[in-house]
Amino acid sequence: MFGEAAMPPALFRLLLAVILTLPAFADEAAPPAHPPYETRAEHDPNGIGVFYLGREIAHVMGHQAADWLERPERKDEERTDLLMDALKFHDGEVVADIGCGSGFISRNIAKRIGSGFIYGVDIQPEMLALLTRRMAMFRITNVKPVLGTTTDPNLPPASCDTMIMVDVYHEFDQPFEMIRSMISELKPGGRIVFVEFRKEDPKVQIKEVHKMTEAQVRKEMAVHPELEYVENIDVLPIQHILIFKKK
């Protein structure tokens, strides 16, 4: 029906050229290549012996150490007030606090988002039980506990304006898979926020595998084409605030 005899030759050649380009468009939508995980026998005792893009993944902090998250000096050591100011949360914002633990960060965000709400995501049911108790203690009603997995926060598709991880990302067992899921659950134009202890600074007294450089975070996010680096907000005494946006 669409043979060369049925239409002018020039039009036929144009149509054929367009058809031949269609596979190229399909390739552009293909998922990104998965960087390999590497297991090493010799590694930091505070890490799991698995390396991702040259970085050893840290052990997850168990719920038994949750008191450290609520230590009285934390707000002054980390200047959580400056973090909240820098992120400029707005009324009605939907936020996912990934690796929320006992809810220290969620509580601070709850004061900034008015009619918005927070998904408090953790992979440990014990942490979510702590979160629930502390939200009740502070009479905070806009935080919803969500049990995630090591590969997925288990949130609705395209539901979040902001996803924040405070001293958490470096503990992800499967960072590639987790970020893929987070991207799918982030609204277009939404942001992913990494707050990580600065590995560039030897004065930061945190175990090495629990710190990250800006360069390493950007290297690991560069494999996700949907994410665009925005900025490093340099206002905290011992941590980076690294912002990426979903294109």
C-alpha positions in Angstrom: 0.0 0.0 0.0 2.8 2.4 0.8 5.2 1.1 -1.9 7.2 3.4 -4.0 4.8 3.1 -6.9 1.9 4.4 -4.7 3.5 7.7 -3.9 6.1 10.1 -5.3 9.6 8.8 -4.9 10.8 11.7 -2.8 7.9 11.2 -0.3 8.6 7.5 -0.1 12.2 8.0 0.7 11.3 10.6 3.4 8.8 8.2 5.0 11.4 5.3 4.9 14.0 7.5 6.6 11.6 8.4 9.4 10.7 4.7 10.0 14.4 3.8 10.1 15.0 6.3 12.9 12.3 4.8 15.2 14.6 2.2 16.9 17.0 5.0 17.8 14.3 6.8 19.8 13.4 3.5 21.6 17.1 3.0 22.6 17.1 6.5 24.2 14.4 5.3 26.6 16.3 2.2 27.6 17.2 2.0 31.3 20.7 3.0 32.4 23.4 0.4 32.6 23.8 -1.1 36.1 27.4 -0.5 37.5 28.6 -3.8 39.0 29.0 -4.4 42.7 32.4 -5.7 43.7 33.1 -7.9 46.7 36.5 -7.6 48.3 38.0 -9.9 51.0 40.1 -7.0 52.5 37.9 -4.1 53.6 37.0 -1.7 56.3 35.5 -3.6 59.3 32.8 -0.9 59.4 31.8 -1.8 55.9 30.1 -4.8 54.4 32.9 -5.7 51.9 30.8 -4.7 48.9 32.0 -1.8 46.8 29.9 0.4 44.4 31.8 2.6 41.9 34.8 2.4 44.1 33.1 3.1 47.5 32.6 0.6 50.2 29.0 0.3 51.5 28.7 0.8 55.2 26.9 -1.4 57.7 23.3 -0.2 58.5 22.9 1.3 61.9 20.6 -0.9 63.8 17.6 0.2 65.9 19.6 -0.7 69.0 21.6 2.5 68.4 18.6 4.8 67.9 19.5 6.8 71.0 22.4 8.3 69.0 19.9 9.8 66.6 18.2 11.6 69.5 21.3 12.7 71.3 20.7 16.2 72.8 23.8 17.7 71.2 22.8 16.6 67.6 21.0 19.8 66.7 24.1 21.9 67.6 26.6 19.5 66.1 24.8 19.2 62.8 22.9 22.6 62.9 19.6 21.1 61.8 18.1 24.6 61.9 20.5 25.7 59.0 19.6 22.5 57.1 15.8 23.3 57.3 16.4 26.9 56.3 18.6 26.0 53.4 16.0 23.5 51.9 13.2 26.1 51.9 10.3 23.7 52.4 6.9 25.1 51.5 3.3 24.7 52.6 1.7 21.6 51.2 4.9 19.9 50.2 5.0 16.1 50.2 8.3 14.8 51.6 9.9 11.4 51.9 12.3 11.0 54.8 14.2 8.0 53.6 15.9 6.1 56.4 13.9 8.2 58.9 14.9 6.2 62.0 13.3 7.6 65.1 12.0 10.7 63.3 14.5 13.4 64.3 14.6 14.9 60.8 10.9 14.2 60.1 9.9 16.3 63.2 11.9 19.2 62.0 10.5 19.1 58.5 6.9 18.8 59.9 7.2 22.3 61.3 8.0 23.7 57.9 5.4 22.2 55.5 2.1 23.3 57.0 -0.6 21.3 55.3 1.9 19.0 53.7 2.9 15.6 54.9 5.9 13.3 55.3 6.4 9.6 54.4 8.7 8.3 57.2 10.4 5.4 55.4 12.7 2.8 57.1 13.5 -0.8 56.5 13.5 -1.7 60.2 10.0 -2.1 61.8 11.6 -1.3 65.2 12.6 2.1 63.9 9.1 2.8 62.6 7.7 1.8 66.0 10.0 4.4 67.5 8.9 7.0 64.9 5.3 6.4 65.7 5.8 6.8 69.5 7.8 10.0 69.1 5.4 11.6 66.7 2.6 10.9 69.2 4.8 12.4 72.0 5.3 15.6 70.0 1.7 15.6 68.8 2.8 15.5 65.1 0.0 14.1 62.9 1.4 14.6 59.4 4.0 11.8 59.4 3.1 8.5 57.9 5.4 5.5 58.6 6.2 3.3 55.6 8.1 0.0 55.7 10.5 0.0 52.7 12.9 -2.5 51.4 16.6 -2.3 50.4 15.5 -1.7 46.8 12.3 0.4 47.1 10.9 2.9 49.6 7.4 1.5 48.6 5.8 4.9 47.9 3.2 5.8 45.3 4.5 6.6 41.8 5.4 10.3 41.2 4.1 11.2 44.7 6.9 13.2 46.3 8.2 16.8 45.9 11.3 16.1 48.0 13.1 13.0 49.1 15.7 13.5 51.7 18.4 11.2 53.1 20.3 12.4 56.2 23.4 10.3 56.9 21.7 7.4 55.2 22.6 6.9 51.5 26.1 5.4 52.3 24.4 2.5 54.1 22.2 1.4 51.1 22.9 -2.3 50.4 21.7 -1.8 46.8 22.1 1.9 46.0 21.5 1.6 42.2 18.2 -0.2 42.6 17.1 2.1 45.4 17.7 5.3 43.5 15.9 3.8 40.5 12.9 3.3 42.6 13.1 6.7 44.2 13.3 8.4 40.8 10.0 6.7 39.8 8.3 7.8 43.0 9.5 11.5 42.7 7.4 14.0 40.8 8.9 15.6 37.7 10.9 18.5 38.8 11.1 17.1 42.3 14.4 16.9 44.2 16.5 14.3 46.0 18.6 15.7 48.9 21.7 14.0 50.2 23.0 15.1 53.5 26.3 13.3 54.1 29.3 13.8 56.5 32.1 15.4 54.5 34.8 12.8 53.7 37.0 15.6 52.3 37.4 17.0 55.9 39.7 14.9 58.2 38.4 16.9 61.2 34.9 15.3 60.8 35.1 12.6 63.5 32.9 10.0 61.8 34.0 6.5 60.6 35.4 6.6 57.1 32.7 4.4 55.4 30.0 6.7 57.0 31.3 9.7 55.1 31.1 10.7 51.4 32.8 13.2 49.2 30.8 15.4 46.9 32.6 13.9 43.9 31.6 10.4 44.9 27.9 11.3 45.3 27.9 13.0 41.9 29.7 10.1 40.4 27.0 7.7 41.6 24.1 9.9 40.5 25.6 10.4 37.1 24.6 6.9 36.1 20.9 8.0 36.4 20.1 10.1 33.3 16.9 11.4 34.8 18.8 13.3 37.5 20.4 16.6 37.2 22.9 18.0 39.7 21.7 21.3 41.1 24.0 22.5 43.9 26.0 21.8 47.1 24.6 24.1 49.8 27.7 24.7 52.0 26.2 25.9 55.2 26.6 23.0 57.6 29.6 22.5 59.9 30.3 18.9 59.1 28.0 17.8 56.3 27.3 18.3 52.6 23.8 19.2 51.4 23.7 17.9 47.8 20.7 18.6 45.6 19.6 16.7 42.5 16.5 17.4 40.4 14.4 15.0 38.4 14.4 16.3 34.9 
